[in-house]
Amino acid sequence: MKKHTMLLLWLGAAISISEIYTGGLLAPLGLARGIVVIIAGHIIGTGLLAFGSWVSYTRKENAMDSVGFSLGKAGGILVALCNVIQLTGWTIVMVVQAGSAIAGVFTDFPFWIIALVLSVLVLIWALILGSPAGKLNEIAVILLACLCVVLFAESAGNGGAALSGTMSVTLGIELSIAMPVSWLPLAGDYACKAESGTSAALMPFIGYFVGSVLMYGFGLFIGVTTGGDIFAFIAGSSFRFVACAVVVLSTLTTAFLDLYSAAVSSRQLVKPKNEKLPLLVIGFFTIVVSVFFPVEQYGTFLETFLGAIGMVFVPVYSVIFLDFIMKKERFGKVLHVPGLIVIVIGMVSYRLFSNFEIWIPTLLCIALVAVLYIPLSLWLNSKGAKLA
């Protein structure tokens, strides 16, 4: 992939209702403090995303094949299974949130019909584009950015409103980290096809950082100035039909990435000739679940879902990054048990850190995994254990 293609790919991935909605959750922090929190979290999260892209580019392997270098074949299958689940979940989340926003404008249509149409469109978009390097996606992303400018201009004319709810700085930073980290398990699917290291690592960082910070900031601004969320804003917007166009386009340019990569990851579990068959199977599953999703639970589900993604993939990629830095490869092994044990400890610790809201769970988890895993790897190496 060329530089501009990779840049637009990740810019498009960042422009979504889920990013705006999550930014709105930070409104109790206030505008100034919220912006600082968003930028700080995205520097960390997008930095991890870029590093994951660089690892896959260097190894010339897709995301899940790259996992096998650290955790062995069976370990790669376990992570691939988790990845298929989270990517399928993301596709459903994006369809549900888009359906909720559109249903607020077109009140004559029931939610399930809108969700059905959107799900089918996402599947068709993924089947047509396949690996997302097409001109159609690039044009859609540019148009999407222009439409977002129109909506932001309208929101700037709103007055302030009373805010409800609470949000700690640590949780705000964690929510800002979690969104780019959620892309880590699929970043390598595109980075391994990049034409250069700059395309593989720098373009995803710039594209996603700029797009996601602006989307979070847009959501924060709506929350601070109106006291509501993006769904309420769209329903009452003078440009609500333009907003619906943004919702549909952003869902297509973002959700199809998840659907496509879920199909790629599923090839670790089954061995189809290409991605088309798993793409269809996963696509039809998302259609059914999206139609029957309990929409009223969306906000709670999203926050929990983001936390679950961080809990699994932060320790997994901490081990992968450490192995990459220490030049350890275990692709020939069935399962790297010591690494898996450290990952499980990291998952438990992440959960505990999140419950007590002490500092930033992602950074504490990475530090703990490093403290445990580096000495363990060195000790195994000194004992003559086969590490590669």
Contacts in CASP RR format, 6 or more apart in sequence:
PFRMAT RR
TARGET T0000
AUTHOR 0000-0000-0000
METHOD contacts of the structure
MODEL  1
MKKHTMLLLWLGAAISISEIYTGGLLAPLGLARGIVVIIAGHIIGTGLLA
FGSWVSYTRKENAMDSVGFSLGKAGGILVALCNVIQLTGWTIVMVVQAGS
AIAGVFTDFPFWIIALVLSVLVLIWALILGSPAGKLNEIAVILLACLCVV
LFAESAGNGGAALSGTMSVTLGIELSIAMPVSWLPLAGDYACKAESGTSA
ALMPFIGYFVGSVLMYGFGLFIGVTTGGDIFAFIAGSSFRFVACAVVVLS
TLTTAFLDLYSAAVSSRQLVKPKNEKLPLLVIGFFTIVVSVFFPVEQYGT
FLETFLGAIGMVFVPVYSVIFLDFIMKKERFGKVLHVPGLIVIVIGMVSY
RLFSNFEIWIPTLLCIALVAVLYIPLSLWLNSKGAKLA
1 9 0 8 1.000
1 133 0 8 1.000
1 190 0 8 1.000
1 193 0 8 1.000
1 194 0 8 1.000
1 195 0 8 1.000
1 199 0 8 1.000
2 195 0 8 1.000
2 199 0 8 1.000
3 195 0 8 1.000
3 196 0 8 1.000
3 198 0 8 1.000
3 199 0 8 1.000
3 203 0 8 1.000
4 138 0 8 1.000
5 133 0 8 1.000
5 134 0 8 1.000
5 138 0 8 1.000
6 190 0 8 1.000
6 194 0 8 1.000
6 199 0 8 1.000
6 200 0 8 1.000
6 203 0 8 1.000
6 204 0 8 1.000
7 203 0 8 1.000
7 206 0 8 1.000
7 207 0 8 1.000
8 137 0 8 1.000
8 138 0 8 1.000
8 141 0 8 1.000
8 142 0 8 1.000
9 132 0 8 1.000
9 133 0 8 1.000
9 137 0 8 1.000
9 141 0 8 1.000
9 190 0 8 1.000
9 204 0 8 1.000
9 257 0 8 1.000
10 203 0 8 1.000
10 204 0 8 1.000
10 206 0 8 1.000
10 207 0 8 1.000
10 208 0 8 1.000
11 141 0 8 1.000
11 145 0 8 1.000
11 207 0 8 1.000
11 208 0 8 1.000
11 210 0 8 1.000
11 211 0 8 1.000
12 141 0 8 1.000
12 144 0 8 1.000
12 211 0 8 1.000
12 250 0 8 1.000
12 253 0 8 1.000
12 254 0 8 1.000
13 183 0 8 1.000
13 208 0 8 1.000
13 253 0 8 1.000
13 254 0 8 1.000
13 257 0 8 1.000
14 207 0 8 1.000
14 208 0 8 1.000
14 210 0 8 1.000
14 211 0 8 1.000
14 212 0 8 1.000
14 214 0 8 1.000
14 215 0 8 1.000
15 141 0 8 1.000
15 144 0 8 1.000
15 145 0 8 1.000
15 148 0 8 1.000
15 211 0 8 1.000
15 215 0 8 1.000
15 250 0 8 1.000
15 253 0 8 1.000
15 254 0 8 1.000
16 94 0 8 1.000
16 215 0 8 1.000
16 250 0 8 1.000
16 251 0 8 1.000
16 254 0 8 1.000
17 94 0 8 1.000
17 97 0 8 1.000
17 98 0 8 1.000
17 101 0 8 1.000
17 230 0 8 1.000
17 247 0 8 1.000
17 250 0 8 1.000
17 251 0 8 1.000
18 93 0 8 1.000
18 94 0 8 1.000
18 97 0 8 1.000
18 179 0 8 1.000
18 302 0 8 1.000
19 179 0 8 1.000
19 211 0 8 1.000
19 212 0 8 1.000
19 215 0 8 1.000
19 216 0 8 1.000
20 215 0 8 1.000
20 216 0 8 1.000
20 218 0 8 1.000
20 219 0 8 1.000
20 222 0 8 1.000
20 230 0 8 1.000
21 97 0 8 1.000
21 219 0 8 1.000
21 229 0 8 1.000
21 230 0 8 1.000
21 231 0 8 1.000
21 299 0 8 1.000
21 302 0 8 1.000
22 175 0 8 1.000
22 179 0 8 1.000
22 216 0 8 1.000
22 302 0 8 1.000
22 306 0 8 1.000
23 38 0 8 1.000
23 175 0 8 1.000
23 215 0 8 1.000
23 216 0 8 1.000
23 217 0 8 1.000
23 218 0 8 1.000
23 219 0 8 1.000
23 220 0 8 1.000
24 216 0 8 1.000
24 219 0 8 1.000
24 220 0 8 1.000
24 222 0 8 1.000
24 223 0 8 1.000
24 229 0 8 1.000
24 230 0 8 1.000
25 167 0 8 1.000
25 172 0 8 1.000
25 175 0 8 1.000
25 303 0 8 1.000
26 34 0 8 1.000
26 37 0 8 1.000
26 38 0 8 1.000
26 167 0 8 1.000
26 172 0 8 1.000
26 175 0 8 1.000
26 176 0 8 1.000
26 216 0 8 1.000
26 220 0 8 1.000
27 163 0 8 1.000
27 167 0 8 1.000
27 219 0 8 1.000
27 220 0 8 1.000
27 222 0 8 1.000
27 223 0 8 1.000
27 224 0 8 1.000
27 227 0 8 1.000
27 228 0 8 1.000
28 163 0 8 1.000
28 164 0 8 1.000
28 165 0 8 1.000
28 166 0 8 1.000
28 167 0 8 1.000
29 37 0 8 1.000
29 167 0 8 1.000
29 169 0 8 1.000
29 172 0 8 1.000
29 220 0 8 1.000
30 163 0 8 1.000
30 220 0 8 1.000
30 224 0 8 1.000
31 220 0 8 1.000
31 221 0 8 1.000
31 224 0 8 1.000
33 169 0 8 1.000
34 172 0 8 1.000
34 220 0 8 1.000
35 217 0 8 1.000
35 220 0 8 1.000
37 169 0 8 1.000
37 172 0 8 1.000
37 173 0 8 1.000
37 176 0 8 1.000
38 176 0 8 1.000
38 213 0 8 1.000
38 216 0 8 1.000
38 217 0 8 1.000
38 220 0 8 1.000
39 213 0 8 1.000
40 173 0 8 1.000
40 176 0 8 1.000
41 172 0 8 1.000
41 173 0 8 1.000
41 174 0 8 1.000
41 176 0 8 1.000
41 177 0 8 1.000
42 176 0 8 1.000
42 177 0 8 1.000
42 180 0 8 1.000
42 209 0 8 1.000
42 212 0 8 1.000
42 213 0 8 1.000
42 216 0 8 1.000
43 209 0 8 1.000
44 173 0 8 1.000
44 177 0 8 1.000
44 360 0 8 1.000
44 362 0 8 1.000
44 363 0 8 1.000
45 176 0 8 1.000
45 177 0 8 1.000
45 180 0 8 1.000
45 181 0 8 1.000
45 362 0 8 1.000
46 180 0 8 1.000
46 204 0 8 1.000
46 205 0 8 1.000
46 208 0 8 1.000
46 209 0 8 1.000
46 212 0 8 1.000
47 180 0 8 1.000
47 205 0 8 1.000
48 177 0 8 1.000
48 180 0 8 1.000
48 181 0 8 1.000
48 184 0 8 1.000
48 317 0 8 1.000
49 180 0 8 1.000
49 181 0 8 1.000
49 183 0 8 1.000
49 184 0 8 1.000
49 187 0 8 1.000
49 204 0 8 1.000
49 205 0 8 1.000
49 208 0 8 1.000
50 201 0 8 1.000
50 202 0 8 1.000
50 204 0 8 1.000
50 205 0 8 1.000
51 201 0 8 1.000
51 321 0 8 1.000
52 184 0 8 1.000
52 187 0 8 1.000
52 188 0 8 1.000
52 191 0 8 1.000
52 201 0 8 1.000
52 317 0 8 1.000
52 320 0 8 1.000
52 321 0 8 1.000
53 187 0 8 1.000
53 188 0 8 1.000
53 190 0 8 1.000
53 191 0 8 1.000
53 194 0 8 1.000
53 200 0 8 1.000
53 201 0 8 1.000
53 204 0 8 1.000
54 191 0 8 1.000
54 197 0 8 1.000
54 200 0 8 1.000
54 201 0 8 1.000
55 66 0 8 1.000
55 188 0 8 1.000
55 320 0 8 1.000
55 321 0 8 1.000
55 324 0 8 1.000
56 62 0 8 1.000
56 63 0 8 1.000
56 66 0 8 1.000
56 187 0 8 1.000
56 188 0 8 1.000
56 189 0 8 1.000
56 191 0 8 1.000
56 192 0 8 1.000
56 200 0 8 1.000
57 188 0 8 1.000
57 191 0 8 1.000
57 192 0 8 1.000
57 194 0 8 1.000
57 197 0 8 1.000
57 200 0 8 1.000
57 201 0 8 1.000
58 324 0 8 1.000
59 65 0 8 1.000
59 66 0 8 1.000
59 69 0 8 1.000
59 192 0 8 1.000
60 192 0 8 1.000
61 69 0 8 1.000
61 188 0 8 1.000
61 192 0 8 1.000
62 188 0 8 1.000
62 189 0 8 1.000
62 192 0 8 1.000
62 264 0 8 1.000
63 83 0 8 1.000
63 184 0 8 1.000
63 185 0 8 1.000
63 186 0 8 1.000
63 187 0 8 1.000
63 188 0 8 1.000
63 189 0 8 1.000
63 261 0 8 1.000
63 264 0 8 1.000
63 265 0 8 1.000
64 76 0 8 1.000
64 79 0 8 1.000
64 80 0 8 1.000
64 83 0 8 1.000
64 185 0 8 1.000
64 264 0 8 1.000
64 265 0 8 1.000
64 268 0 8 1.000
65 268 0 8 1.000
66 188 0 8 1.000
66 192 0 8 1.000
66 320 0 8 1.000
67 75 0 8 1.000
67 76 0 8 1.000
67 79 0 8 1.000
67 80 0 8 1.000
67 316 0 8 1.000
67 320 0 8 1.000
68 75 0 8 1.000
68 76 0 8 1.000
68 79 0 8 1.000
68 330 0 8 1.000
68 331 0 8 1.000
69 320 0 8 1.000
69 323 0 8 1.000
69 324 0 8 1.000
69 329 0 8 1.000
69 330 0 8 1.000
69 331 0 8 1.000
70 319 0 8 1.000
70 320 0 8 1.000
70 323 0 8 1.000
70 324 0 8 1.000
70 328 0 8 1.000
70 329 0 8 1.000
70 330 0 8 1.000
70 336 0 8 1.000
70 339 0 8 1.000
71 78 0 8 1.000
71 79 0 8 1.000
71 316 0 8 1.000
71 319 0 8 1.000
71 320 0 8 1.000
71 330 0 8 1.000
71 335 0 8 1.000
71 336 0 8 1.000
71 339 0 8 1.000
71 340 0 8 1.000
72 330 0 8 1.000
72 331 0 8 1.000
72 332 0 8 1.000
72 333 0 8 1.000
72 334 0 8 1.000
72 335 0 8 1.000
72 336 0 8 1.000
73 331 0 8 1.000
73 332 0 8 1.000
73 333 0 8 1.000
73 334 0 8 1.000
73 335 0 8 1.000
74 334 0 8 1.000
74 335 0 8 1.000
75 335 0 8 1.000
75 336 0 8 1.000
75 340 0 8 1.000
76 268 0 8 1.000
77 268 0 8 1.000
77 269 0 8 1.000
78 340 0 8 1.000
79 185 0 8 1.000
79 316 0 8 1.000
80 265 0 8 1.000
80 266 0 8 1.000
80 268 0 8 1.000
80 269 0 8 1.000
81 268 0 8 1.000
81 269 0 8 1.000
82 185 0 8 1.000
82 312 0 8 1.000
82 313 0 8 1.000
82 316 0 8 1.000
83 185 0 8 1.000
83 186 0 8 1.000
83 261 0 8 1.000
83 262 0 8 1.000
83 265 0 8 1.000
84 262 0 8 1.000
84 265 0 8 1.000
84 266 0 8 1.000
84 269 0 8 1.000
84 282 0 8 1.000
86 182 0 8 1.000
86 185 0 8 1.000
86 308 0 8 1.000
86 309 0 8 1.000
86 312 0 8 1.000
86 313 0 8 1.000
87 185 0 8 1.000
87 186 0 8 1.000
87 258 0 8 1.000
87 259 0 8 1.000
87 261 0 8 1.000
87 262 0 8 1.000
87 265 0 8 1.000
88 258 0 8 1.000
88 262 0 8 1.000
88 282 0 8 1.000
88 285 0 8 1.000
88 286 0 8 1.000
89 258 0 8 1.000
89 286 0 8 1.000
89 305 0 8 1.000
90 182 0 8 1.000
90 255 0 8 1.000
90 258 0 8 1.000
91 122 0 8 1.000
91 255 0 8 1.000
91 258 0 8 1.000
91 259 0 8 1.000
91 262 0 8 1.000
91 282 0 8 1.000
91 283 0 8 1.000
91 286 0 8 1.000
92 286 0 8 1.000
92 289 0 8 1.000
92 290 0 8 1.000
92 293 0 8 1.000
93 298 0 8 1.000
93 301 0 8 1.000
93 302 0 8 1.000
93 305 0 8 1.000
94 122 0 8 1.000
94 251 0 8 1.000
94 254 0 8 1.000
94 255 0 8 1.000
94 258 0 8 1.000
95 115 0 8 1.000
95 118 0 8 1.000
95 119 0 8 1.000
95 122 0 8 1.000
95 251 0 8 1.000
95 255 0 8 1.000
95 286 0 8 1.000
95 290 0 8 1.000
96 115 0 8 1.000
96 290 0 8 1.000
96 293 0 8 1.000
96 295 0 8 1.000
96 298 0 8 1.000
97 231 0 8 1.000
97 298 0 8 1.000
97 302 0 8 1.000
98 118 0 8 1.000
98 247 0 8 1.000
98 248 0 8 1.000
98 250 0 8 1.000
98 251 0 8 1.000
99 111 0 8 1.000
99 114 0 8 1.000
99 115 0 8 1.000
99 118 0 8 1.000
99 247 0 8 1.000
100 111 0 8 1.000
100 231 0 8 1.000
100 295 0 8 1.000
100 298 0 8 1.000
101 230 0 8 1.000
101 231 0 8 1.000
101 234 0 8 1.000
101 235 0 8 1.000
101 243 0 8 1.000
101 244 0 8 1.000
101 247 0 8 1.000
102 109 0 8 1.000
102 114 0 8 1.000
102 118 0 8 1.000
102 244 0 8 1.000
102 247 0 8 1.000
102 248 0 8 1.000
103 109 0 8 1.000
103 110 0 8 1.000
103 111 0 8 1.000
103 114 0 8 1.000
104 231 0 8 1.000
104 234 0 8 1.000
104 235 0 8 1.000
105 234 0 8 1.000
105 235 0 8 1.000
105 240 0 8 1.000
105 241 0 8 1.000
105 243 0 8 1.000
105 244 0 8 1.000
106 114 0 8 1.000
106 244 0 8 1.000
111 295 0 8 1.000
112 291 0 8 1.000
112 292 0 8 1.000
115 290 0 8 1.000
115 291 0 8 1.000
115 293 0 8 1.000
116 287 0 8 1.000
116 290 0 8 1.000
116 291 0 8 1.000
118 248 0 8 1.000
118 251 0 8 1.000
118 290 0 8 1.000
119 283 0 8 1.000
119 286 0 8 1.000
119 287 0 8 1.000
119 290 0 8 1.000
119 291 0 8 1.000
120 287 0 8 1.000
121 248 0 8 1.000
121 251 0 8 1.000
121 252 0 8 1.000
122 251 0 8 1.000
122 252 0 8 1.000
122 255 0 8 1.000
122 256 0 8 1.000
122 259 0 8 1.000
122 283 0 8 1.000
122 286 0 8 1.000
123 259 0 8 1.000
123 279 0 8 1.000
123 280 0 8 1.000
123 283 0 8 1.000
123 284 0 8 1.000
123 286 0 8 1.000
123 287 0 8 1.000
125 252 0 8 1.000
125 256 0 8 1.000
126 256 0 8 1.000
126 259 0 8 1.000
126 260 0 8 1.000
126 263 0 8 1.000
126 279 0 8 1.000
126 283 0 8 1.000
127 276 0 8 1.000
127 279 0 8 1.000
127 280 0 8 1.000
128 136 0 8 1.000
129 136 0 8 1.000
129 137 0 8 1.000
129 256 0 8 1.000
129 260 0 8 1.000
130 260 0 8 1.000
130 275 0 8 1.000
131 190 0 8 1.000
131 193 0 8 1.000
131 260 0 8 1.000
132 190 0 8 1.000
132 256 0 8 1.000
132 257 0 8 1.000
132 260 0 8 1.000
133 193 0 8 1.000
137 253 0 8 1.000
140 249 0 8 1.000
140 252 0 8 1.000
140 253 0 8 1.000
141 253 0 8 1.000
143 249 0 8 1.000
144 246 0 8 1.000
144 249 0 8 1.000
144 250 0 8 1.000
144 253 0 8 1.000
147 242 0 8 1.000
147 243 0 8 1.000
147 245 0 8 1.000
147 246 0 8 1.000
147 249 0 8 1.000
148 214 0 8 1.000
148 215 0 8 1.000
148 218 0 8 1.000
148 246 0 8 1.000
150 239 0 8 1.000
150 242 0 8 1.000
151 218 0 8 1.000
151 237 0 8 1.000
151 239 0 8 1.000
151 242 0 8 1.000
151 243 0 8 1.000
151 246 0 8 1.000
152 218 0 8 1.000
152 221 0 8 1.000
154 237 0 8 1.000
154 238 0 8 1.000
154 239 0 8 1.000
155 218 0 8 1.000
155 221 0 8 1.000
155 222 0 8 1.000
155 225 0 8 1.000
155 226 0 8 1.000
155 233 0 8 1.000
156 221 0 8 1.000
156 225 0 8 1.000
157 225 0 8 1.000
158 222 0 8 1.000
158 225 0 8 1.000
158 226 0 8 1.000
159 225 0 8 1.000
159 226 0 8 1.000
160 224 0 8 1.000
160 225 0 8 1.000
160 226 0 8 1.000
160 227 0 8 1.000
161 223 0 8 1.000
161 225 0 8 1.000
161 226 0 8 1.000
161 227 0 8 1.000
161 228 0 8 1.000
162 227 0 8 1.000
163 223 0 8 1.000
163 224 0 8 1.000
163 227 0 8 1.000
164 227 0 8 1.000
168 357 0 8 1.000
170 357 0 8 1.000
170 358 0 8 1.000
170 359 0 8 1.000
170 360 0 8 1.000
170 361 0 8 1.000
171 357 0 8 1.000
173 360 0 8 1.000
174 307 0 8 1.000
174 354 0 8 1.000
174 360 0 8 1.000
174 361 0 8 1.000
174 362 0 8 1.000
175 303 0 8 1.000
175 306 0 8 1.000
176 216 0 8 1.000
177 360 0 8 1.000
177 362 0 8 1.000
178 306 0 8 1.000
178 307 0 8 1.000
178 309 0 8 1.000
178 310 0 8 1.000
178 362 0 8 1.000
179 212 0 8 1.000
179 216 0 8 1.000
179 306 0 8 1.000
180 208 0 8 1.000
180 209 0 8 1.000
180 212 0 8 1.000
181 309 0 8 1.000
181 310 0 8 1.000
181 313 0 8 1.000
181 314 0 8 1.000
181 362 0 8 1.000
182 306 0 8 1.000
182 309 0 8 1.000
182 310 0 8 1.000
182 313 0 8 1.000
183 208 0 8 1.000
184 313 0 8 1.000
184 317 0 8 1.000
185 261 0 8 1.000
185 265 0 8 1.000
185 313 0 8 1.000
186 257 0 8 1.000
186 258 0 8 1.000
186 261 0 8 1.000
186 264 0 8 1.000
186 265 0 8 1.000
187 204 0 8 1.000
189 260 0 8 1.000
189 261 0 8 1.000
189 264 0 8 1.000
190 204 0 8 1.000
191 200 0 8 1.000
191 201 0 8 1.000
191 204 0 8 1.000
192 200 0 8 1.000
194 200 0 8 1.000
194 203 0 8 1.000
219 229 0 8 1.000
219 230 0 8 1.000
222 228 0 8 1.000
222 229 0 8 1.000
222 230 0 8 1.000
222 233 0 8 1.000
223 229 0 8 1.000
226 232 0 8 1.000
226 233 0 8 1.000
233 243 0 8 1.000
234 240 0 8 1.000
234 243 0 8 1.000
234 244 0 8 1.000
234 247 0 8 1.000
237 243 0 8 1.000
259 279 0 8 1.000
259 282 0 8 1.000
259 283 0 8 1.000
259 286 0 8 1.000
260 275 0 8 1.000
260 279 0 8 1.000
262 278 0 8 1.000
262 282 0 8 1.000
263 275 0 8 1.000
263 276 0 8 1.000
263 278 0 8 1.000
263 279 0 8 1.000
263 282 0 8 1.000
264 275 0 8 1.000
266 278 0 8 1.000
266 282 0 8 1.000
267 275 0 8 1.000
267 278 0 8 1.000
270 278 0 8 1.000
272 278 0 8 1.000
307 354 0 8 1.000
310 350 0 8 1.000
310 362 0 8 1.000
311 347 0 8 1.000
311 350 0 8 1.000
311 351 0 8 1.000
311 354 0 8 1.000
312 347 0 8 1.000
314 346 0 8 1.000
314 350 0 8 1.000
314 361 0 8 1.000
314 362 0 8 1.000
314 365 0 8 1.000
314 366 0 8 1.000
315 342 0 8 1.000
315 343 0 8 1.000
315 344 0 8 1.000
315 345 0 8 1.000
315 346 0 8 1.000
315 347 0 8 1.000
315 349 0 8 1.000
315 350 0 8 1.000
315 365 0 8 1.000
315 369 0 8 1.000
316 343 0 8 1.000
318 346 0 8 1.000
318 365 0 8 1.000
318 366 0 8 1.000
318 369 0 8 1.000
318 370 0 8 1.000
318 373 0 8 1.000
319 339 0 8 1.000
319 342 0 8 1.000
319 343 0 8 1.000
319 369 0 8 1.000
319 373 0 8 1.000
322 369 0 8 1.000
322 370 0 8 1.000
322 373 0 8 1.000
322 374 0 8 1.000
322 377 0 8 1.000
323 329 0 8 1.000
323 330 0 8 1.000
323 377 0 8 1.000
326 374 0 8 1.000
326 377 0 8 1.000
328 377 0 8 1.000
328 387 0 8 1.000
328 388 0 8 1.000
329 388 0 8 1.000
330 336 0 8 1.000
330 387 0 8 1.000
330 388 0 8 1.000
333 386 0 8 1.000
338 373 0 8 1.000
338 376 0 8 1.000
338 377 0 8 1.000
338 380 0 8 1.000
339 373 0 8 1.000
339 376 0 8 1.000
342 369 0 8 1.000
342 372 0 8 1.000
342 373 0 8 1.000
342 376 0 8 1.000
343 369 0 8 1.000
345 368 0 8 1.000
345 369 0 8 1.000
345 372 0 8 1.000
346 365 0 8 1.000
346 368 0 8 1.000
346 369 0 8 1.000
349 364 0 8 1.000
349 365 0 8 1.000
349 368 0 8 1.000
350 361 0 8 1.000
350 362 0 8 1.000
350 364 0 8 1.000
350 365 0 8 1.000
353 359 0 8 1.000
353 361 0 8 1.000
353 364 0 8 1.000
353 365 0 8 1.000
354 361 0 8 1.000
358 364 0 8 1.000
377 387 0 8 1.000
380 387 0 8 1.000
381 387 0 8 1.000
END
